[in-house]
Amino acid sequence: MWNEGHQIASHSWSHEDFTLISPDERRNQIVKLETALVQIIGVIPTYIRPPYDNQNDEVVRDLDKYGYHNVRIPAL
């Protein structure tokens, strides 16, 4: 997909709800996936959608701090 020009976004390593885990656990979820993606496609994505689209102010601040563009699912 990457080689065909598709956008690759981050999600998490093991699909933990970012609002229910600690900041350190959240960072670990992100770093583990970043490490794998660098090994697979050679880059770290700049977009992320947290699992279940569950976000709060703390999660949003962390994602901003890590330099991610936060993808939100529009409300239905």
Biopython code that builds the backbone (N, CA, C, O; Angstrom):
import numpy as np
from Bio.PDB.StructureBuilder import StructureBuilder

atoms = [
    (1, "MET", "N", (0.820, -1.185, 0.000)),
    (1, "MET", "CA", (0.000, 0.000, 0.000)),
    (1, "MET", "C", (0.868, 1.254, 0.000)),
    (1, "MET", "O", (0.626, 2.185, -0.768)),
    (2, "TRP", "N", (1.880, 1.272, 0.866)),
    (2, "TRP", "CA", (2.759, 2.436, 0.946)),
    (2, "TRP", "C", (3.445, 2.673, -0.400)),
    (2, "TRP", "O", (3.506, 3.803, -0.885)),
    (3, "ASN", "N", (3.953, 1.608, -0.990)),
    (3, "ASN", "CA", (4.653, 1.734, -2.272)),
    (3, "ASN", "C", (3.734, 2.192, -3.403)),
    (3, "ASN", "O", (4.209, 2.732, -4.402)),
    (4, "GLU", "N", (2.426, 1.984, -3.257)),
    (4, "GLU", "CA", (1.467, 2.435, -4.251)),
    (4, "GLU", "C", (1.009, 3.870, -3.995)),
    (4, "GLU", "O", (0.193, 4.404, -4.746)),
    (5, "GLY", "N", (1.533, 4.498, -2.935)),
    (5, "GLY", "CA", (1.220, 5.890, -2.670)),
    (5, "GLY", "C", (0.081, 6.139, -1.697)),
    (5, "GLY", "O", (-0.365, 7.277, -1.550)),
    (6, "HIS", "N", (-0.397, 5.099, -1.033)),
    (6, "HIS", "CA", (-1.480, 5.261, -0.069)),
    (6, "HIS", "C", (-0.970, 5.871, 1.234)),
    (6, "HIS", "O", (0.170, 5.640, 1.637)),
    (7, "GLN", "N", (-1.825, 6.648, 1.882)),
    (7, "GLN", "CA", (-1.513, 7.222, 3.194)),
    (7, "GLN", "C", (-1.558, 6.105, 4.233)),
    (7, "GLN", "O", (-2.499, 5.311, 4.264)),
    (8, "ILE", "N", (-0.550, 6.051, 5.069)),
    (8, "ILE", "CA", (-0.514, 5.100, 6.180)),
    (8, "ILE", "C", (-0.639, 5.910, 7.470)),
    (8, "ILE", "O", (0.111, 6.858, 7.701)),
    (9, "ALA", "N", (-1.592, 5.521, 8.294)),
    (9, "ALA", "CA", (-1.795, 6.206, 9.577)),
    (9, "ALA", "C", (-1.530, 5.226, 10.706)),
    (9, "ALA", "O", (-1.633, 4.011, 10.539)),
    (10, "SER", "N", (-1.189, 5.778, 11.851)),
    (10, "SER", "CA", (-0.973, 4.969, 13.042)),
    (10, "SER", "C", (-2.304, 4.725, 13.736)),
    (10, "SER", "O", (-3.266, 5.469, 13.543)),
    (11, "HIS", "N", (-2.346, 3.683, 14.539)),
    (11, "HIS", "CA", (-3.561, 3.370, 15.300)),
    (11, "HIS", "C", (-3.165, 3.014, 16.730)),
    (11, "HIS", "O", (-3.536, 3.729, 17.660)),
    (12, "SER", "N", (-2.449, 1.968, 16.921)),
    (12, "SER", "CA", (-1.838, 1.571, 18.193)),
    (12, "SER", "C", (-1.260, 0.186, 17.998)),
    (12, "SER", "O", (-1.533, -0.474, 16.996)),
    (13, "TRP", "N", (-0.477, -0.246, 18.937)),
    (13, "TRP", "CA", (0.138, -1.563, 18.826)),
    (13, "TRP", "C", (-0.872, -2.679, 19.063)),
    (13, "TRP", "O", (-0.950, -3.624, 18.277)),
    (14, "SER", "N", (-1.653, -2.574, 20.154)),
    (14, "SER", "CA", (-2.559, -3.676, 20.485)),
    (14, "SER", "C", (-3.990, -3.222, 20.755)),
    (14, "SER", "O", (-4.741, -3.891, 21.466)),
    (15, "HIS", "N", (-4.352, -2.094, 20.187)),
    (15, "HIS", "CA", (-5.734, -1.605, 20.191)),
    (15, "HIS", "C", (-6.268, -1.305, 21.585)),
    (15, "HIS", "O", (-7.441, -1.551, 21.867)),
    (16, "GLU", "N", (-5.421, -0.779, 22.455)),
    (16, "GLU", "CA", (-5.851, -0.361, 23.790)),
    (16, "GLU", "C", (-6.623, 0.952, 23.682)),
    (16, "GLU", "O", (-6.298, 1.799, 22.850)),
    (17, "ASP", "N", (-7.623, 1.118, 24.505)),
    (17, "ASP", "CA", (-8.373, 2.377, 24.579)),
    (17, "ASP", "C", (-7.471, 3.426, 25.223)),
    (17, "ASP", "O", (-7.131, 3.312, 26.400)),
    (18, "PHE", "N", (-7.083, 4.442, 24.463)),
    (18, "PHE", "CA", (-6.147, 5.456, 24.954)),
    (18, "PHE", "C", (-6.667, 6.215, 26.168)),
    (18, "PHE", "O", (-5.870, 6.752, 26.938)),
    (19, "THR", "N", (-7.977, 6.274, 26.357)),
    (19, "THR", "CA", (-8.523, 6.995, 27.517)),
    (19, "THR", "C", (-8.475, 6.163, 28.787)),
    (19, "THR", "O", (-8.702, 6.693, 29.874)),
    (20, "LEU", "N", (-8.187, 4.880, 28.678)),
    (20, "LEU", "CA", (-8.193, 3.990, 29.844)),
    (20, "LEU", "C", (-6.809, 3.540, 30.277)),
    (20, "LEU", "O", (-6.677, 2.808, 31.258)),
    (21, "ILE", "N", (-5.777, 3.965, 29.560)),
    (21, "ILE", "CA", (-4.410, 3.577, 29.928)),
    (21, "ILE", "C", (-3.610, 4.820, 30.312)),
    (21, "ILE", "O", (-3.996, 5.947, 30.001)),
    (22, "SER", "N", (-2.505, 4.594, 30.984)),
    (22, "SER", "CA", (-1.676, 5.702, 31.455)),
    (22, "SER", "C", (-0.958, 6.378, 30.291)),
    (22, "SER", "O", (-0.831, 5.792, 29.216)),
    (23, "PRO", "N", (-0.489, 7.608, 30.498)),
    (23, "PRO", "CA", (0.291, 8.267, 29.443)),
    (23, "PRO", "C", (1.500, 7.442, 28.998)),
    (23, "PRO", "O", (1.815, 7.401, 27.809)),
    (24, "ASP", "N", (2.181, 6.781, 29.949)),
    (24, "ASP", "CA", (3.330, 5.946, 29.577)),
    (24, "ASP", "C", (2.900, 4.749, 28.736)),
    (24, "ASP", "O", (3.568, 4.403, 27.762)),
    (25, "GLU", "N", (1.790, 4.115, 29.105)),
    (25, "GLU", "CA", (1.284, 2.988, 28.321)),
    (25, "GLU", "C", (0.849, 3.446, 26.932)),
    (25, "GLU", "O", (1.082, 2.759, 25.937)),
    (26, "ARG", "N", (0.223, 4.603, 26.879)),
    (26, "ARG", "CA", (-0.217, 5.167, 25.595)),
    (26, "ARG", "C", (1.000, 5.414, 24.703)),
    (26, "ARG", "O", (0.992, 5.055, 23.526)),
    (27, "ARG", "N", (2.027, 6.018, 25.253)),
    (27, "ARG", "CA", (3.248, 6.279, 24.476)),
    (27, "ARG", "C", (3.868, 4.971, 24.012)),
    (27, "ARG", "O", (4.344, 4.882, 22.880)),
    (28, "ASN", "N", (3.870, 3.950, 24.870)),
    (28, "ASN", "CA", (4.418, 2.651, 24.494)),
    (28, "ASN", "C", (3.641, 2.049, 23.324)),
    (28, "ASN", "O", (4.242, 1.467, 22.421)),
    (29, "GLN", "N", (2.322, 2.180, 23.330)),
    (29, "GLN", "CA", (1.497, 1.697, 22.229)),
    (29, "GLN", "C", (1.893, 2.370, 20.907)),
    (29, "GLN", "O", (1.948, 1.729, 19.858)),
    (30, "ILE", "N", (2.162, 3.659, 20.986)),
    (30, "ILE", "CA", (2.532, 4.430, 19.793)),
    (30, "ILE", "C", (3.937, 4.067, 19.329)),
    (30, "ILE", "O", (4.156, 3.841, 18.139)),
    (31, "VAL", "N", (4.889, 4.011, 20.257)),
    (31, "VAL", "CA", (6.287, 3.755, 19.898)),
    (31, "VAL", "C", (6.468, 2.343, 19.323)),
    (31, "VAL", "O", (7.210, 2.160, 18.358)),
    (32, "LYS", "N", (5.798, 1.351, 19.907)),
    (32, "LYS", "CA", (5.927, -0.012, 19.385)),
    (32, "LYS", "C", (5.457, -0.081, 17.931)),
    (32, "LYS", "O", (6.093, -0.731, 17.101)),
    (33, "LEU", "N", (4.348, 0.585, 17.625)),
    (33, "LEU", "CA", (3.872, 0.571, 16.233)),
    (33, "LEU", "C", (4.791, 1.390, 15.334)),
    (33, "LEU", "O", (5.065, 0.984, 14.205)),
    (34, "GLU", "N", (5.271, 2.534, 15.814)),
    (34, "GLU", "CA", (6.214, 3.332, 15.013)),
    (34, "GLU", "C", (7.441, 2.508, 14.653)),
    (34, "GLU", "O", (7.892, 2.528, 13.508)),
    (35, "THR", "N", (7.979, 1.784, 15.623)),
    (35, "THR", "CA", (9.167, 0.957, 15.396)),
    (35, "THR", "C", (8.901, -0.094, 14.325)),
    (35, "THR", "O", (9.719, -0.298, 13.429)),
    (36, "ALA", "N", (7.759, -0.755, 14.422)),
    (36, "ALA", "CA", (7.411, -1.765, 13.428)),
    (36, "ALA", "C", (7.241, -1.143, 12.044)),
    (36, "ALA", "O", (7.714, -1.696, 11.051)),
    (37, "LEU", "N", (6.577, -0.013, 11.978)),
    (37, "LEU", "CA", (6.350, 0.620, 10.670)),
    (37, "LEU", "C", (7.643, 1.113, 10.034)),
    (37, "LEU", "O", (7.798, 1.049, 8.814)),
    (38, "VAL", "N", (8.562, 1.599, 10.842)),
    (38, "VAL", "CA", (9.862, 2.003, 10.292)),
    (38, "VAL", "C", (10.564, 0.787, 9.691)),
    (38, "VAL", "O", (11.181, 0.885, 8.630)),
    (39, "GLN", "N", (10.471, -0.349, 10.365)),
    (39, "GLN", "CA", (11.097, -1.570, 9.833)),
    (39, "GLN", "C", (10.409, -2.052, 8.561)),
    (39, "GLN", "O", (11.059, -2.624, 7.686)),
    (40, "ILE", "N", (9.097, -1.825, 8.449)),
    (40, "ILE", "CA", (8.338, -2.331, 7.303)),
    (40, "ILE", "C", (8.357, -1.372, 6.121)),
    (40, "ILE", "O", (8.638, -1.781, 4.994)),
    (41, "ILE", "N", (8.054, -0.074, 6.374)),
    (41, "ILE", "CA", (7.949, 0.882, 5.256)),
    (41, "ILE", "C", (8.991, 1.992, 5.303)),
    (41, "ILE", "O", (9.116, 2.771, 4.358)),
    (42, "GLY", "N", (9.743, 2.067, 6.405)),
    (42, "GLY", "CA", (10.834, 3.035, 6.471)),
    (42, "GLY", "C", (10.461, 4.418, 6.958)),
    (42, "GLY", "O", (11.301, 5.318, 6.945)),
    (43, "VAL", "N", (9.215, 4.617, 7.391)),
    (43, "VAL", "CA", (8.788, 5.932, 7.875)),
    (43, "VAL", "C", (7.861, 5.788, 9.085)),
    (43, "VAL", "O", (7.269, 4.735, 9.323)),
    (44, "ILE", "N", (7.760, 6.883, 9.836)),
    (44, "ILE", "CA", (6.785, 6.993, 10.918)),
    (44, "ILE", "C", (5.618, 7.813, 10.375)),
    (44, "ILE", "O", (5.825, 8.912, 9.861)),
    (45, "PRO", "N", (4.407, 7.298, 10.483)),
    (45, "PRO", "CA", (3.255, 8.061, 10.005)),
    (45, "PRO", "C", (3.106, 9.382, 10.760)),
    (45, "PRO", "O", (3.589, 9.530, 11.883)),
    (46, "THR", "N", (2.439, 10.322, 10.131)),
    (46, "THR", "CA", (2.166, 11.603, 10.799)),
    (46, "THR", "C", (0.702, 11.723, 11.197)),
    (46, "THR", "O", (0.309, 12.693, 11.846)),
    (47, "TYR", "N", (-0.113, 10.731, 10.807)),
    (47, "TYR", "CA", (-1.536, 10.715, 11.156)),
    (47, "TYR", "C", (-1.810, 9.561, 12.103)),
    (47, "TYR", "O", (-1.166, 8.514, 12.031)),
    (48, "ILE", "N", (-2.776, 9.764, 12.992)),
    (48, "ILE", "CA", (-3.161, 8.718, 13.937)),
    (48, "ILE", "C", (-4.656, 8.834, 14.220)),
    (48, "ILE", "O", (-5.208, 9.931, 14.289)),
    (49, "ARG", "N", (-5.299, 7.672, 14.384)),
    (49, "ARG", "CA", (-6.663, 7.632, 14.895)),
    (49, "ARG", "C", (-6.651, 6.690, 16.085)),
    (49, "ARG", "O", (-6.422, 5.491, 15.925)),
    (50, "PRO", "N", (-6.896, 7.217, 17.279)),
    (50, "PRO", "CA", (-6.897, 6.358, 18.460)),
    (50, "PRO", "C", (-7.949, 5.249, 18.340)),
    (50, "PRO", "O", (-9.000, 5.451, 17.732)),
    (51, "PRO", "N", (-7.663, 4.079, 18.922)),
    (51, "PRO", "CA", (-8.620, 2.984, 18.897)),
    (51, "PRO", "C", (-9.997, 3.412, 19.408)),
    (51, "PRO", "O", (-10.115, 4.178, 20.364)),
    (52, "TYR", "N", (-11.008, 2.909, 18.760)),
    (52, "TYR", "CA", (-12.413, 3.198, 19.085)),
    (52, "TYR", "C", (-12.756, 4.676, 18.903)),
    (52, "TYR", "O", (-13.872, 5.092, 19.213)),
    (53, "ASP", "N", (-11.819, 5.465, 18.407)),
    (53, "ASP", "CA", (-11.943, 6.920, 18.324)),
    (53, "ASP", "C", (-12.183, 7.541, 19.701)),
    (53, "ASP", "O", (-12.738, 8.635, 19.803)),
    (54, "ASN", "N", (-11.765, 6.845, 20.757)),
    (54, "ASN", "CA", (-11.913, 7.368, 22.121)),
    (54, "ASN", "C", (-10.780, 8.331, 22.421)),
    (54, "ASN", "O", (-9.603, 7.975, 22.378)),
    (55, "GLN", "N", (-11.168, 9.564, 22.728)),
    (55, "GLN", "CA", (-10.190, 10.613, 23.001)),
    (55, "GLN", "C", (-10.720, 11.511, 24.101)),
    (55, "GLN", "O", (-11.927, 11.698, 24.253)),
    (56, "ASN", "N", (-9.799, 12.058, 24.857)),
    (56, "ASN", "CA", (-10.124, 13.096, 25.825)),
    (56, "ASN", "C", (-9.036, 14.160, 25.708)),
    (56, "ASN", "O", (-8.134, 14.041, 24.879)),
    (57, "ASP", "N", (-9.121, 15.191, 26.532)),
    (57, "ASP", "CA", (-8.143, 16.290, 26.430)),
    (57, "ASP", "C", (-6.713, 15.807, 26.604)),
    (57, "ASP", "O", (-5.814, 16.282, 25.910)),
    (58, "GLU", "N", (-6.489, 14.872, 27.519)),
    (58, "GLU", "CA", (-5.133, 14.359, 27.767)),
    (58, "GLU", "C", (-4.600, 13.609, 26.541)),
    (58, "GLU", "O", (-3.443, 13.788, 26.161)),
    (59, "VAL", "N", (-5.420, 12.790, 25.937)),
    (59, "VAL", "CA", (-5.012, 12.049, 24.736)),
    (59, "VAL", "C", (-4.693, 13.018, 23.605)),
    (59, "VAL", "O", (-3.674, 12.870, 22.930)),
    (60, "VAL", "N", (-5.544, 13.998, 23.394)),
    (60, "VAL", "CA", (-5.328, 14.988, 22.332)),
    (60, "VAL", "C", (-4.026, 15.748, 22.567)),
    (60, "VAL", "O", (-3.255, 15.952, 21.629)),
    (61, "ARG", "N", (-3.771, 16.168, 23.804)),
    (61, "ARG", "CA", (-2.515, 16.878, 24.126)),
    (61, "ARG", "C", (-1.301, 16.002, 23.833)),
    (61, "ARG", "O", (-0.318, 16.469, 23.259)),
    (62, "ASP", "N", (-1.373, 14.715, 24.232)),
    (62, "ASP", "CA", (-0.247, 13.812, 23.973)),
    (62, "ASP", "C", (-0.004, 13.640, 22.478)),
    (62, "ASP", "O", (1.140, 13.704, 22.027)),
    (63, "LEU", "N", (-1.051, 13.425, 21.716)),
    (63, "LEU", "CA", (-0.877, 13.239, 20.274)),
    (63, "LEU", "C", (-0.302, 14.490, 19.626)),
    (63, "LEU", "O", (0.537, 14.398, 18.729)),
    (64, "ASP", "N", (-0.747, 15.652, 20.074)),
    (64, "ASP", "CA", (-0.167, 16.910, 19.588)),
    (64, "ASP", "C", (1.315, 16.987, 19.956)),
    (64, "ASP", "O", (2.149, 17.368, 19.134)),
    (65, "LYS", "N", (1.630, 16.625, 21.188)),
    (65, "LYS", "CA", (3.021, 16.672, 21.671)),
    (65, "LYS", "C", (3.917, 15.753, 20.838)),
    (65, "LYS", "O", (5.081, 16.074, 20.594)),
    (66, "TYR", "N", (3.379, 14.618, 20.405)),
    (66, "TYR", "CA", (4.156, 13.666, 19.606)),
    (66, "TYR", "C", (4.191, 14.042, 18.132)),
    (66, "TYR", "O", (4.851, 13.371, 17.338)),
    (67, "GLY", "N", (3.488, 15.108, 17.756)),
    (67, "GLY", "CA", (3.540, 15.597, 16.383)),
    (67, "GLY", "C", (2.574, 14.929, 15.419)),
    (67, "GLY", "O", (2.752, 15.024, 14.204)),
    (68, "TYR", "N", (1.562, 14.260, 15.934)),
    (68, "TYR", "CA", (0.594, 13.591, 15.066)),
    (68, "TYR", "C", (-0.548, 14.508, 14.654)),
    (68, "TYR", "O", (-0.958, 15.396, 15.403)),
    (69, "HIS", "N", (-1.052, 14.272, 13.443)),
    (69, "HIS", "CA", (-2.325, 14.843, 13.008)),
    (69, "HIS", "C", (-3.380, 13.854, 13.485)),
    (69, "HIS", "O", (-3.361, 12.683, 13.103)),
    (70, "ASN", "N", (-4.279, 14.317, 14.299)),
    (70, "ASN", "CA", (-5.273, 13.462, 14.926)),
    (70, "ASN", "C", (-6.497, 13.340, 14.022)),
    (70, "ASN", "O", (-7.153, 14.337, 13.719)),
    (71, "VAL", "N", (-6.798, 12.123, 13.597)),
    (71, "VAL", "CA", (-7.939, 11.859, 12.730)),
    (71, "VAL", "C", (-9.133, 11.508, 13.590)),
    (71, "VAL", "O", (-9.084, 10.574, 14.391)),
    (72, "ARG", "N", (-10.213, 12.264, 13.419)),
    (72, "ARG", "CA", (-11.450, 11.997, 14.167)),
    (72, "ARG", "C", (-12.496, 11.464, 13.216)),
    (72, "ARG", "O", (-12.572, 11.881, 12.060)),
    (73, "ILE", "N", (-13.308, 10.533, 13.710)),
    (73, "ILE", "CA", (-14.434, 10.035, 12.933)),
    (73, "ILE", "C", (-15.594, 10.992, 13.157)),
    (73, "ILE", "O", (-15.948, 11.261, 14.305)),
    (74, "PRO", "N", (-16.199, 11.515, 12.090)),
    (74, "PRO", "CA", (-17.331, 12.444, 12.268)),
    (74, "PRO", "C", (-18.513, 11.746, 12.948)),
    (74, "PRO", "O", (-18.763, 10.562, 12.722)),
    (75, "ALA", "N", (-19.223, 12.488, 13.770)),
    (75, "ALA", "CA", (-20.411, 11.946, 14.426)),
    (75, "ALA", "C", (-21.482, 11.665, 13.381)),
    (75, "ALA", "O", (-21.623, 12.401, 12.404)),
    (76, "LEU", "N", (-22.215, 10.619, 13.593)),
    (76, "LEU", "CA", (-23.289, 10.255, 12.658)),
    (76, "LEU", "C", (-24.568, 10.951, 13.004)),
    (76, "LEU", "O", (-25.577, 10.763, 12.325)),
]
sb = StructureBuilder()
sb.init_structure("model")
sb.init_model(0)
sb.init_chain("A")
sb.init_seg("    ")
for serial, (resi, resn, name, xyz) in enumerate(atoms, 1):
    if name == "N":
        sb.init_residue(resn, " ", resi, " ")
    sb.init_atom(name, np.array(xyz, "f"), 0.0, 1.0, " ", f" {name:<3s}", serial, name[0])
structure = sb.get_structure()
